Amino acid sequence: MFKDYYSEFIEKTAYMILLIDEDGNIYHANESFQKIIGCQFEASSNHSIWQFINPYSKQLCKTEFSNARHGDRFELVMVLTRSDGSYVYTDGKFNCSYDDVSGQKMITCILQDVTELNEREIEFNNLKLQLDEKTRYWKLLHKTYVALINEQMEHFDDNMVKALEQFGKMVYADRAFIFEYDMDQLLLHNTYEWCDTDIVPKCKNMQNVPFSLEDSWIQNHISGLPVYIENVSDLPDEDYVKTVLKPYGVKSMVTYPMISDGVLYGSVGFDSVKISRSNADVEKQMLSELSALFLNAIHRKRMHDQLIERQLRFNGYINEAPIGIFVCGTDFKFHEVNKAFCKLTGYSAQELVNESLTMLFDQADLERTKLKFLSSEEVYTVKFDYVGRRKDGTPFKALIASATVGEFEIISFCYDPLEI
């Protein structure tokens, strides 16, 4: 009775139970195994466990079965293949013994189907991977923003190319680029570019390239929409995009417009040269965020360049002014001097900068003159019988108007009234 109960338990249990020999021949497989695998075993048929084990598991199982000795117990993760080709992931417990009569090595296998758990684990790992990628992406986005906004402008172009490289590699692009559109002249310019190894650059050749407002890609960008071309080769031969990209072997392309206050500046995008890109949803989302970041940085760079240009132009005006102008600190050391002041004193700019203004004053009048300068609040005019002596020792007279600039600098305008 107990034997019958035990046999029924083996057949009806949810676990897959098999009895096999060292070579993998199946002597018995219970109903659960046959049902899960999708294969009916006839009493007279011969089956081998190897025909049901996934190739990735087969070698490991063969090694363990071969090394097992009488009384050994071991565990393995075994991947089985159903009759429909799908996989069954199992946690297996194995017991090795020798047949009392034949002395043949036999292995009892008890397998638990963990496919659902494994699929959930895979799903969890995929979600975790996506989360990790998102975290890495946002960290890189923040790092790029800091680099483009806060670092010195002399590194701006290098930082732009570096950013294109980092984001391009993140989506396995072969080329990342930024184009500027001249909407008045209808010309486009490739301003920044990164290319992966063995990818031909196109930046130098993509300058002052004409385009038409009738092209669909520019209409998309004017409307604030991305442009995604899965297979450039499928475009008509006369298509503008195909004509431009064909010399560079581009298979797929995705671009996103860079727009500020309704004005289209250009676009940022990725090229795929080695393979076609069948889906670009991730790239579109990334480019939509990069377009705002890059455009903000480019505008800031332009404002900086314009400020430098205006400053240089203003400095030119100051340097060429007909009256002497100099800037000194509250310690009276010269910071800047213009040509007229150098002419007045007979010293060169190199000789005056970082030297003390007091070197020009009459020693008897030194303290009074210092007090006059330090009392300057907005504009204060001081008239001297003579300020001092030129480099050649001759005296000169001057009228000086001074004003404080910030806390530590004084700007002064001076001229010799005898020369006016």
MISE-790156 format. One line per field, with one value per residue (C-alpha): residue number from 1; residue in three letters; chain; x, y, z. Coordinates in nm, 2 decimals. Each point is the difference from the previous one (the first is absolute). Layout:
BEGIN
k = [NUM | ...]
r = [ala | ...]
c = [A | ...]
px = [X | ...]
py = [Y | ...]
pz = [Z | ...]
! end
This chain:
BEGIN
k = [1 | 2 | 3 | 4 | 5 | 6 | 7 | 8 | 9 | 10 | 11 | 12 | 13 | 14 | 15 | 16 | 17 | 18 | 19 | 20 | 21 | 22 | 23 | 24 | 25 | 26 | 27 | 28 | 29 | 30 | 31 | 32 | 33 | 34 | 35 | 36 | 37 | 38 | 39 | 40 | 41 | 42 | 43 | 44 | 45 | 46 | 47 | 48 | 49 | 50 | 51 | 52 | 53 | 54 | 55 | 56 | 57 | 58 | 59 | 60 | 61 | 62 | 63 | 64 | 65 | 66 | 67 | 68 | 69 | 70 | 71 | 72 | 73 | 74 | 75 | 76 | 77 | 78 | 79 | 80 | 81 | 82 | 83 | 84 | 85 | 86 | 87 | 88 | 89 | 90 | 91 | 92 | 93 | 94 | 95 | 96 | 97 | 98 | 99 | 100 | 101 | 102 | 103 | 104 | 105 | 106 | 107 | 108 | 109 | 110 | 111 | 112 | 113 | 114 | 115 | 116 | 117 | 118 | 119 | 120 | 121 | 122 | 123 | 124 | 125 | 126 | 127 | 128 | 129 | 130 | 131 | 132 | 133 | 134 | 135 | 136 | 137 | 138 | 139 | 140 | 141 | 142 | 143 | 144 | 145 | 146 | 147 | 148 | 149 | 150 | 151 | 152 | 153 | 154 | 155 | 156 | 157 | 158 | 159 | 160 | 161 | 162 | 163 | 164 | 165 | 166 | 167 | 168 | 169 | 170 | 171 | 172 | 173 | 174 | 175 | 176 | 177 | 178 | 179 | 180 | 181 | 182 | 183 | 184 | 185 | 186 | 187 | 188 | 189 | 190 | 191 | 192 | 193 | 194 | 195 | 196 | 197 | 198 | 199 | 200 | 201 | 202 | 203 | 204 | 205 | 206 | 207 | 208 | 209 | 210 | 211 | 212 | 213 | 214 | 215 | 216 | 217 | 218 | 219 | 220 | 221 | 222 | 223 | 224 | 225 | 226 | 227 | 228 | 229 | 230 | 231 | 232 | 233 | 234 | 235 | 236 | 237 | 238 | 239 | 240 | 241 | 242 | 243 | 244 | 245 | 246 | 247 | 248 | 249 | 250 | 251 | 252 | 253 | 254 | 255 | 256 | 257 | 258 | 259 | 260 | 261 | 262 | 263 | 264 | 265 | 266 | 267 | 268 | 269 | 270 | 271 | 272 | 273 | 274 | 275 | 276 | 277 | 278 | 279 | 280 | 281 | 282 | 283 | 284 | 285 | 286 | 287 | 288 | 289 | 290 | 291 | 292 | 293 | 294 | 295 | 296 | 297 | 298 | 299 | 300 | 301 | 302 | 303 | 304 | 305 | 306 | 307 | 308 | 309 | 310 | 311 | 312 | 313 | 314 | 315 | 316 | 317 | 318 | 319 | 320 | 321 | 322 | 323 | 324 | 325 | 326 | 327 | 328 | 329 | 330 | 331 | 332 | 333 | 334 | 335 | 336 | 337 | 338 | 339 | 340 | 341 | 342 | 343 | 344 | 345 | 346 | 347 | 348 | 349 | 350 | 351 | 352 | 353 | 354 | 355 | 356 | 357 | 358 | 359 | 360 | 361 | 362 | 363 | 364 | 365 | 366 | 367 | 368 | 369 | 370 | 371 | 372 | 373 | 374 | 375 | 376 | 377 | 378 | 379 | 380 | 381 | 382 | 383 | 384 | 385 | 386 | 387 | 388 | 389 | 390 | 391 | 392 | 393 | 394 | 395 | 396 | 397 | 398 | 399 | 400 | 401 | 402 | 403 | 404 | 405 | 406 | 407 | 408 | 409 | 410 | 411 | 412 | 413 | 414 | 415 | 416 | 417 | 418 | 419 | 420]
r = [met | phe | lys | asp | tyr | tyr | ser | glu | phe | ile | glu | lys | thr | ala | tyr | met | ile | leu | leu | ile | asp | glu | asp | gly | asn | ile | tyr | his | ala | asn | glu | ser | phe | gln | lys | ile | ile | gly | cys | gln | phe | glu | ala | ser | ser | asn | his | ser | ile | trp | gln | phe | ile | asn | pro | tyr | ser | lys | gln | leu | cys | lys | thr | glu | phe | ser | asn | ala | arg | his | gly | asp | arg | phe | glu | leu | val | met | val | leu | thr | arg | ser | asp | gly | ser | tyr | val | tyr | thr | asp | gly | lys | phe | asn | cys | ser | tyr | asp | asp | val | ser | gly | gln | lys | met | ile | thr | cys | ile | leu | gln | asp | val | thr | glu | leu | asn | glu | arg | glu | ile | glu | phe | asn | asn | leu | lys | leu | gln | leu | asp | glu | lys | thr | arg | tyr | trp | lys | leu | leu | his | lys | thr | tyr | val | ala | leu | ile | asn | glu | gln | met | glu | his | phe | asp | asp | asn | met | val | lys | ala | leu | glu | gln | phe | gly | lys | met | val | tyr | ala | asp | arg | ala | phe | ile | phe | glu | tyr | asp | met | asp | gln | leu | leu | leu | his | asn | thr | tyr | glu | trp | cys | asp | thr | asp | ile | val | pro | lys | cys | lys | asn | met | gln | asn | val | pro | phe | ser | leu | glu | asp | ser | trp | ile | gln | asn | his | ile | ser | gly | leu | pro | val | tyr | ile | glu | asn | val | ser | asp | leu | pro | asp | glu | asp | tyr | val | lys | thr | val | leu | lys | pro | tyr | gly | val | lys | ser | met | val | thr | tyr | pro | met | ile | ser | asp | gly | val | leu | tyr | gly | ser | val | gly | phe | asp | ser | val | lys | ile | ser | arg | ser | asn | ala | asp | val | glu | lys | gln | met | leu | ser | glu | leu | ser | ala | leu | phe | leu | asn | ala | ile | his | arg | lys | arg | met | his | asp | gln | leu | ile | glu | arg | gln | leu | arg | phe | asn | gly | tyr | ile | asn | glu | ala | pro | ile | gly | ile | phe | val | cys | gly | thr | asp | phe | lys | phe | his | glu | val | asn | lys | ala | phe | cys | lys | leu | thr | gly | tyr | ser | ala | gln | glu | leu | val | asn | glu | ser | leu | thr | met | leu | phe | asp | gln | ala | asp | leu | glu | arg | thr | lys | leu | lys | phe | leu | ser | ser | glu | glu | val | tyr | thr | val | lys | phe | asp | tyr | val | gly | arg | arg | lys | asp | gly | thr | pro | phe | lys | ala | leu | ile | ala | ser | ala | thr | val | gly | glu | phe | glu | ile | ile | ser | phe | cys | tyr | asp | pro | leu | glu | ile]
c = [A | A | A | A | A | A | A | A | A | A | A | A | A | A | A | A | A | A | A | A | A | A | A | A | A | A | A | A | A | A | A | A | A | A | A | A | A | A | A | A | A | A | A | A | A | A | A | A | A | A | A | A | A | A | A | A | A | A | A | A | A | A | A | A | A | A | A | A | A | A | A | A | A | A | A | A | A | A | A | A | A | A | A | A | A | A | A | A | A | A | A | A | A | A | A | A | A | A | A | A | A | A | A | A | A | A | A | A | A | A | A | A | A | A | A | A | A | A | A | A | A | A | A | A | A | A | A | A | A | A | A | A | A | A | A | A | A | A | A | A | A | A | A | A | A | A | A | A | A | A | A | A | A | A | A | A | A | A | A | A | A | A | A | A | A | A | A | A | A | A | A | A | A | A | A | A | A | A | A | A | A | A | A | A | A | A | A | A | A | A | A | A | A | A | A | A | A | A | A | A | A | A | A | A | A | A | A | A | A | A | A | A | A | A | A | A | A | A | A | A | A | A | A | A | A | A | A | A | A | A | A | A | A | A | A | A | A | A | A | A | A | A | A | A | A | A | A | A | A | A | A | A | A | A | A | A | A | A | A | A | A | A | A | A | A | A | A | A | A | A | A | A | A | A | A | A | A | A | A | A | A | A | A | A | A | A | A | A | A | A | A | A | A | A | A | A | A | A | A | A | A | A | A | A | A | A | A | A | A | A | A | A | A | A | A | A | A | A | A | A | A | A | A | A | A | A | A | A | A | A | A | A | A | A | A | A | A | A | A | A | A | A | A | A | A | A | A | A | A | A | A | A | A | A | A | A | A | A | A | A | A | A | A | A | A | A | A | A | A | A | A | A | A | A | A | A | A | A | A | A | A | A | A | A | A | A | A | A | A | A | A | A | A | A | A | A | A | A | A | A | A | A | A | A | A | A | A | A | A | A | A | A | A | A | A | A | A | A | A | A]
px = [0.00 | 0.28 | 0.17 | -0.31 | -0.04 | 0.36 | -0.04 | -0.31 | 0.17 | 0.29 | -0.24 | -0.24 | 0.25 | 0.05 | 0.38 | 0.16 | 0.16 | 0.23 | 0.22 | 0.29 | 0.34 | 0.34 | -0.04 | -0.33 | -0.23 | -0.34 | -0.14 | -0.30 | -0.16 | -0.31 | -0.31 | 0.11 | 0.31 | -0.18 | -0.27 | 0.23 | 0.24 | -0.30 | 0.12 | -0.18 | 0.23 | -0.09 | 0.10 | 0.21 | 0.15 | 0.35 | 0.07 | 0.31 | 0.00 | 0.24 | -0.27 | -0.20 | 0.29 | 0.09 | 0.35 | 0.11 | -0.08 | 0.11 | 0.38 | -0.04 | -0.24 | 0.22 | 0.30 | -0.20 | -0.15 | 0.33 | 0.18 | -0.28 | 0.06 | -0.22 | -0.18 | 0.09 | -0.27 | 0.03 | -0.21 | -0.01 | -0.19 | -0.12 | -0.16 | -0.23 | -0.15 | -0.37 | -0.13 | -0.11 | 0.35 | -0.06 | 0.22 | -0.08 | 0.23 | 0.03 | 0.17 | 0.13 | 0.09 | 0.19 | 0.10 | 0.25 | -0.02 | 0.10 | -0.25 | 0.03 | -0.02 | 0.18 | 0.22 | -0.09 | 0.02 | -0.35 | -0.10 | -0.33 | -0.11 | -0.26 | -0.06 | -0.21 | -0.13 | 0.11 | -0.06 | -0.25 | 0.23 | 0.29 | -0.20 | -0.09 | 0.36 | 0.10 | -0.27 | 0.12 | 0.36 | -0.11 | -0.19 | 0.30 | 0.22 | -0.23 | 0.00 | 0.38 | 0.02 | -0.24 | 0.20 | 0.32 | -0.17 | -0.12 | 0.34 | 0.16 | -0.25 | 0.07 | 0.37 | -0.02 | -0.21 | 0.26 | 0.28 | -0.16 | -0.14 | 0.26 | 0.34 | 0.23 | -0.11 | 0.33 | -0.10 | -0.35 | 0.05 | 0.19 | -0.28 | -0.27 | 0.18 | 0.06 | -0.37 | -0.10 | 0.24 | -0.14 | -0.36 | 0.07 | 0.17 | -0.29 | -0.23 | 0.26 | 0.00 | 0.28 | -0.01 | -0.15 | -0.03 | -0.14 | -0.11 | -0.07 | -0.26 | 0.03 | -0.37 | 0.07 | 0.26 | -0.15 | 0.34 | 0.09 | 0.33 | 0.13 | 0.13 | 0.09 | 0.06 | 0.12 | 0.07 | 0.07 | 0.30 | 0.03 | -0.29 | 0.07 | -0.06 | -0.23 | 0.04 | 0.25 | -0.20 | -0.33 | 0.05 | -0.22 | -0.22 | -0.31 | -0.35 | -0.35 | -0.30 | -0.20 | 0.19 | -0.20 | 0.28 | 0.03 | -0.38 | 0.01 | 0.27 | -0.18 | -0.31 | 0.21 | -0.01 | 0.29 | 0.11 | 0.06 | 0.11 | 0.03 | 0.15 | 0.16 | 0.04 | -0.38 | -0.03 | -0.04 | 0.33 | -0.09 | -0.09 | 0.20 | 0.09 | 0.12 | 0.21 | 0.17 | 0.05 | 0.08 | 0.37 | 0.05 | -0.17 | -0.28 | -0.25 | -0.23 | -0.03 | -0.20 | 0.01 | -0.18 | -0.05 | 0.16 | -0.26 | -0.01 | -0.28 | -0.15 | 0.33 | 0.16 | 0.38 | 0.08 | 0.00 | 0.18 | 0.00 | 0.15 | 0.12 | 0.01 | 0.26 | 0.07 | -0.36 | -0.35 | -0.18 | -0.34 | -0.14 | 0.10 | -0.24 | 0.28 | 0.22 | -0.29 | -0.06 | 0.37 | 0.04 | -0.30 | 0.17 | 0.34 | -0.13 | -0.11 | 0.33 | 0.22 | -0.19 | 0.01 | 0.38 | 0.05 | -0.20 | 0.21 | 0.32 | -0.12 | -0.08 | 0.34 | 0.17 | -0.20 | 0.09 | 0.37 | -0.03 | -0.17 | 0.26 | 0.29 | -0.17 | -0.05 | 0.35 | 0.11 | -0.20 | 0.16 | 0.35 | -0.04 | -0.17 | 0.16 | 0.04 | 0.19 | -0.19 | 0.13 | -0.14 | 0.17 | -0.07 | -0.05 | 0.36 | 0.07 | 0.16 | -0.09 | -0.23 | -0.05 | 0.12 | -0.08 | 0.22 | -0.07 | 0.10 | 0.32 | 0.07 | -0.07 | 0.24 | 0.26 | -0.03 | -0.11 | -0.30 | 0.24 | 0.20 | -0.31 | -0.22 | 0.05 | 0.21 | -0.13 | -0.18 | 0.20 | 0.31 | -0.14 | -0.09 | 0.21 | 0.11 | -0.11 | -0.35 | -0.02 | -0.22 | -0.25 | -0.03 | -0.06 | -0.28 | -0.16 | -0.01 | -0.12 | -0.28 | -0.14 | -0.36 | -0.15 | 0.20 | 0.25 | 0.21 | 0.35 | 0.21 | 0.37 | 0.27 | 0.19 | -0.05 | 0.36 | 0.26 | 0.01 | 0.24 | 0.26 | -0.03 | -0.20 | -0.30 | -0.35 | -0.33 | -0.32 | -0.37 | -0.13 | -0.36 | -0.03 | -0.28 | 0.00 | -0.09 | -0.12 | 0.19 | 0.36 | 0.05 | 0.01 | -0.03 | 0.15 | -0.01 | 0.28 | 0.15 | 0.26 | -0.20 | 0.29 | -0.05 | -0.37]
py = [0.00 | 0.24 | -0.08 | 0.08 | 0.33 | 0.09 | -0.08 | 0.21 | 0.29 | -0.01 | 0.01 | 0.27 | 0.24 | 0.34 | -0.07 | -0.16 | -0.33 | -0.20 | -0.30 | 0.00 | -0.17 | 0.16 | 0.03 | 0.18 | -0.28 | 0.05 | -0.31 | 0.18 | 0.34 | 0.09 | 0.17 | 0.35 | -0.02 | -0.14 | 0.27 | 0.29 | -0.11 | -0.08 | -0.35 | -0.33 | -0.29 | -0.35 | -0.29 | -0.15 | 0.33 | 0.11 | 0.36 | 0.19 | 0.29 | 0.17 | 0.05 | 0.22 | 0.19 | 0.34 | 0.00 | 0.26 | -0.25 | -0.32 | 0.02 | 0.10 | -0.29 | -0.25 | 0.10 | -0.02 | -0.34 | -0.15 | 0.12 | -0.11 | -0.30 | -0.22 | 0.20 | 0.34 | 0.27 | 0.31 | 0.29 | 0.14 | 0.26 | -0.18 | 0.16 | -0.24 | 0.05 | -0.07 | -0.17 | 0.35 | 0.14 | 0.21 | -0.03 | -0.14 | 0.13 | -0.25 | -0.03 | -0.36 | -0.22 | -0.32 | -0.32 | -0.25 | -0.38 | -0.33 | -0.27 | -0.30 | -0.25 | 0.14 | 0.25 | 0.26 | 0.37 | 0.15 | 0.35 | 0.11 | 0.35 | 0.22 | 0.31 | 0.31 | 0.22 | 0.35 | 0.15 | 0.26 | 0.10 | 0.02 | 0.21 | 0.24 | 0.01 | 0.08 | 0.27 | 0.14 | 0.01 | 0.17 | 0.26 | 0.05 | 0.03 | 0.26 | 0.19 | -0.02 | 0.13 | 0.28 | 0.09 | 0.00 | 0.21 | 0.26 | 0.02 | 0.05 | 0.26 | 0.19 | -0.03 | 0.12 | 0.30 | 0.09 | -0.04 | 0.22 | 0.27 | 0.03 | -0.08 | 0.24 | 0.10 | -0.09 | -0.37 | 0.04 | -0.16 | -0.29 | -0.05 | 0.00 | -0.27 | -0.20 | 0.02 | -0.12 | -0.29 | -0.10 | 0.01 | -0.15 | -0.30 | -0.04 | -0.08 | -0.17 | 0.27 | 0.02 | 0.37 | 0.28 | 0.36 | 0.35 | 0.20 | 0.38 | 0.12 | 0.34 | 0.06 | 0.32 | -0.14 | -0.35 | -0.16 | -0.26 | -0.03 | -0.31 | 0.18 | -0.29 | -0.37 | -0.32 | -0.32 | -0.35 | -0.19 | -0.06 | 0.24 | 0.26 | 0.36 | 0.22 | 0.33 | 0.17 | -0.08 | 0.10 | 0.38 | 0.25 | -0.29 | 0.15 | -0.14 | 0.08 | 0.08 | -0.24 | -0.30 | -0.21 | -0.03 | 0.38 | 0.03 | -0.25 | 0.19 | 0.33 | -0.16 | -0.13 | -0.36 | -0.26 | -0.16 | -0.37 | -0.20 | -0.37 | -0.09 | 0.28 | -0.24 | -0.02 | 0.37 | 0.11 | 0.07 | 0.37 | 0.04 | 0.28 | -0.20 | -0.30 | 0.22 | 0.16 | -0.32 | -0.26 | 0.09 | -0.07 | -0.34 | 0.10 | -0.28 | 0.16 | 0.36 | 0.17 | 0.37 | 0.24 | 0.37 | 0.26 | 0.28 | 0.30 | 0.25 | -0.14 | 0.05 | -0.30 | 0.00 | -0.34 | -0.37 | -0.26 | -0.36 | -0.35 | -0.20 | -0.38 | -0.11 | -0.36 | -0.12 | 0.13 | 0.12 | -0.15 | 0.19 | 0.35 | 0.08 | 0.01 | 0.22 | 0.24 | 0.05 | 0.05 | 0.25 | 0.20 | 0.06 | 0.05 | 0.26 | 0.23 | -0.05 | 0.05 | 0.30 | 0.17 | -0.06 | 0.13 | 0.32 | 0.05 | -0.05 | 0.26 | 0.25 | -0.06 | 0.05 | 0.32 | 0.13 | -0.07 | 0.17 | 0.31 | 0.01 | -0.02 | 0.27 | 0.22 | -0.06 | 0.11 | 0.32 | 0.06 | -0.07 | 0.24 | 0.28 | 0.35 | 0.04 | -0.21 | -0.27 | -0.24 | -0.25 | -0.06 | -0.18 | 0.16 | -0.09 | 0.24 | -0.27 | 0.04 | -0.27 | 0.15 | 0.31 | 0.13 | 0.15 | 0.36 | -0.05 | -0.17 | 0.29 | 0.25 | -0.18 | -0.12 | -0.36 | -0.31 | -0.20 | -0.28 | 0.23 | 0.14 | -0.30 | -0.14 | 0.30 | 0.26 | 0.32 | 0.19 | -0.03 | 0.28 | 0.24 | 0.27 | -0.13 | 0.32 | -0.04 | -0.38 | -0.04 | 0.27 | -0.17 | -0.34 | 0.14 | 0.15 | -0.33 | -0.20 | 0.25 | -0.05 | -0.13 | 0.06 | 0.26 | 0.22 | 0.26 | 0.09 | 0.28 | -0.03 | 0.27 | -0.29 | -0.37 | -0.11 | -0.06 | -0.20 | -0.28 | 0.25 | 0.21 | 0.29 | 0.12 | -0.02 | 0.15 | -0.18 | 0.01 | -0.33 | -0.12 | -0.32 | -0.24 | -0.32 | -0.32 | -0.26 | -0.02 | -0.04 | 0.20 | 0.37 | 0.12 | 0.33 | 0.24 | 0.24 | 0.25 | 0.27 | 0.33 | 0.15 | -0.25 | 0.06]
pz = [0.00 | 0.09 | -0.32 | -0.20 | 0.18 | -0.06 | -0.37 | -0.03 | 0.18 | -0.24 | -0.30 | 0.13 | 0.17 | -0.17 | 0.01 | -0.31 | 0.11 | -0.22 | 0.03 | -0.24 | -0.04 | -0.03 | -0.38 | 0.03 | -0.10 | 0.16 | 0.19 | 0.14 | -0.03 | 0.20 | -0.14 | 0.10 | -0.21 | -0.30 | 0.03 | 0.05 | -0.28 | -0.23 | -0.09 | 0.07 | 0.09 | -0.12 | 0.22 | -0.27 | -0.13 | 0.07 | 0.10 | 0.11 | 0.23 | -0.24 | -0.26 | 0.25 | 0.15 | -0.14 | -0.15 | 0.26 | 0.28 | -0.17 | 0.05 | 0.37 | 0.06 | -0.18 | 0.21 | 0.33 | -0.09 | -0.10 | 0.32 | 0.24 | 0.23 | 0.21 | 0.26 | -0.15 | 0.01 | -0.21 | -0.14 | -0.34 | -0.20 | -0.30 | -0.31 | -0.19 | -0.35 | -0.05 | -0.31 | -0.13 | 0.04 | 0.31 | 0.31 | 0.34 | 0.28 | 0.29 | 0.33 | 0.02 | 0.29 | -0.09 | 0.18 | -0.13 | 0.09 | -0.15 | -0.09 | 0.23 | -0.27 | -0.30 | 0.19 | -0.26 | 0.11 | 0.02 | 0.07 | 0.14 | -0.11 | 0.17 | -0.20 | 0.10 | -0.27 | 0.08 | -0.35 | 0.13 | 0.28 | -0.25 | -0.24 | 0.28 | 0.10 | -0.36 | -0.01 | 0.33 | -0.12 | -0.32 | 0.20 | 0.22 | -0.30 | -0.15 | 0.33 | 0.02 | -0.36 | 0.08 | 0.31 | -0.21 | -0.26 | 0.24 | 0.17 | -0.34 | -0.09 | 0.32 | -0.04 | -0.36 | 0.11 | 0.27 | -0.25 | -0.27 | 0.23 | 0.28 | -0.15 | -0.17 | -0.35 | -0.16 | 0.06 | -0.14 | -0.34 | 0.14 | 0.26 | -0.27 | -0.20 | 0.31 | 0.09 | -0.35 | 0.04 | 0.34 | -0.10 | -0.34 | 0.15 | 0.25 | -0.29 | -0.21 | -0.27 | -0.25 | -0.03 | 0.20 | -0.13 | 0.03 | -0.30 | -0.01 | -0.25 | -0.17 | -0.07 | -0.19 | -0.24 | 0.01 | 0.09 | 0.26 | 0.18 | 0.19 | 0.31 | 0.23 | -0.07 | 0.16 | -0.19 | 0.12 | -0.10 | -0.38 | -0.07 | -0.26 | 0.13 | -0.20 | 0.19 | -0.22 | -0.32 | 0.15 | 0.01 | -0.19 | -0.14 | -0.17 | 0.08 | -0.09 | 0.22 | -0.21 | 0.14 | 0.25 | 0.25 | 0.04 | 0.03 | 0.28 | 0.18 | -0.05 | 0.16 | 0.29 | -0.11 | -0.02 | -0.32 | 0.00 | -0.30 | 0.06 | -0.34 | -0.20 | -0.29 | -0.03 | -0.08 | -0.37 | -0.16 | -0.05 | 0.37 | 0.17 | 0.31 | -0.20 | -0.23 | 0.30 | 0.21 | -0.27 | -0.03 | 0.37 | 0.00 | 0.25 | 0.03 | 0.26 | 0.14 | 0.27 | 0.07 | 0.24 | -0.06 | 0.23 | 0.05 | 0.23 | 0.02 | -0.32 | -0.19 | -0.16 | 0.06 | -0.14 | 0.11 | 0.20 | -0.12 | -0.03 | -0.31 | -0.03 | -0.25 | 0.09 | 0.04 | -0.05 | 0.31 | 0.00 | 0.30 | 0.11 | 0.29 | 0.25 | -0.22 | -0.07 | 0.37 | 0.07 | -0.29 | 0.11 | 0.34 | -0.16 | -0.24 | 0.28 | 0.19 | -0.30 | -0.13 | 0.34 | 0.02 | -0.36 | 0.07 | 0.32 | -0.20 | -0.26 | 0.27 | 0.15 | -0.34 | -0.07 | 0.35 | -0.07 | -0.34 | 0.15 | 0.28 | -0.25 | -0.21 | 0.31 | 0.11 | -0.34 | 0.04 | 0.34 | -0.13 | -0.29 | 0.20 | -0.03 | 0.38 | 0.24 | 0.18 | 0.26 | 0.25 | 0.33 | 0.32 | 0.34 | 0.06 | -0.29 | -0.22 | -0.37 | -0.15 | -0.34 | -0.19 | -0.35 | -0.27 | 0.08 | 0.37 | -0.11 | -0.23 | 0.28 | 0.24 | -0.25 | 0.14 | -0.20 | 0.12 | 0.10 | 0.22 | 0.18 | 0.06 | 0.35 | 0.10 | 0.24 | -0.12 | 0.27 | -0.21 | -0.21 | 0.29 | 0.15 | 0.34 | 0.18 | -0.14 | 0.04 | 0.31 | -0.12 | -0.33 | 0.16 | 0.21 | -0.31 | -0.18 | 0.30 | 0.06 | -0.35 | 0.03 | -0.34 | -0.20 | 0.17 | -0.19 | 0.14 | -0.15 | 0.05 | -0.05 | -0.13 | 0.05 | -0.03 | -0.24 | -0.32 | -0.06 | -0.15 | 0.32 | -0.15 | 0.21 | -0.12 | 0.12 | -0.02 | 0.09 | 0.14 | 0.04 | 0.19 | 0.10 | 0.20 | -0.18 | 0.24 | 0.33 | -0.12 | -0.32 | -0.10 | -0.36 | -0.09 | -0.30 | -0.03 | -0.24 | -0.02 | -0.02 | -0.19 | -0.28 | -0.04]
! end
